[in-house]
């Protein structure tokens, strides 16, 4: 019973809602409330601040959730070890992904993984690089796939794919037919950018700093947290932008978008797999990493940052 009670507590803590936890666990709301109350009575301390906005952990609750998460990971690790090398994995894998990786890389990878391990449930959250790194550090996900850099000492990083960030425009844009326009000419055009914290934006801003080009010089007409929305806005003629080549292959092939031929502003950058610093992942996480690297024809190479 205590193991199930901890499951209930974890659902309420992570979802911050009795209603959502009851729905996820397929039990009644009063049952969820009672489990939480009994757990708090057993510990002798409150774990939540109850408000109209939901169930929010207090400091004791935050510490206890971390303990419960550690216990759950230890249990899963031992369970996977006892199953041996058969690969008959069951359980849950929590992934975090950038929007670009989620839209253009992850679906195919997940399909292969699920076909190989049909008893594993994969939960996926998306966000920009900063958001996903925060989720990994908070132990809300097991692995992260990002398009941006990570220099946190608590995280280990390895490349699983390389791509190129290119500049794009509408076919009607003045730069569309200009062969290798000057950097000054490109940067003088109206621009549509990803939000602050997005991996592609971090890479481009770093490149511009290396070229000693002030970021304030850019004529930004719109910021938006969606590669798909950026493509639509660029196609409409609102401005130019930059995205990973992977995300614009179809539009370039169809002629809906054109590549601005400015090699000095094109940037080759890796997509990275992140996991917590420490022992190499085992079990389900290890199986996912192996498939990911096989899929992209890369050998595993741990690199600490």
PEMO-V258914 format. One record per run of one state. SS is the DSSP state (A for helix, B for strand, O for the rest). FROM is the first residue (numbers start at 0). TO is the last residue. Records with the same first field share a line. If there is no record, write none. Layout:
SS = FROM-TO, FROM-TO
This chain:
O = 0-0, 15-16, 25-27, 43-46, 51-52, 57-57, 86-89, 97-97, 116-118, 126-127, 137-141, 146-153, 170-181, 187-188, 193-197, 210-213, 217-217, 223-225, 235-238, 254-255, 260-261, 265-265, 276-281, 295-301, 304-304
A = 1-14, 17-24, 28-42, 58-85, 98-115, 128-136, 182-186, 198-209, 214-216, 226-234, 244-253, 262-264, 282-294
B = 47-50, 53-56, 90-96, 119-125, 142-145, 154-169, 189-192, 218-222, 239-243, 256-259, 266-275, 302-303
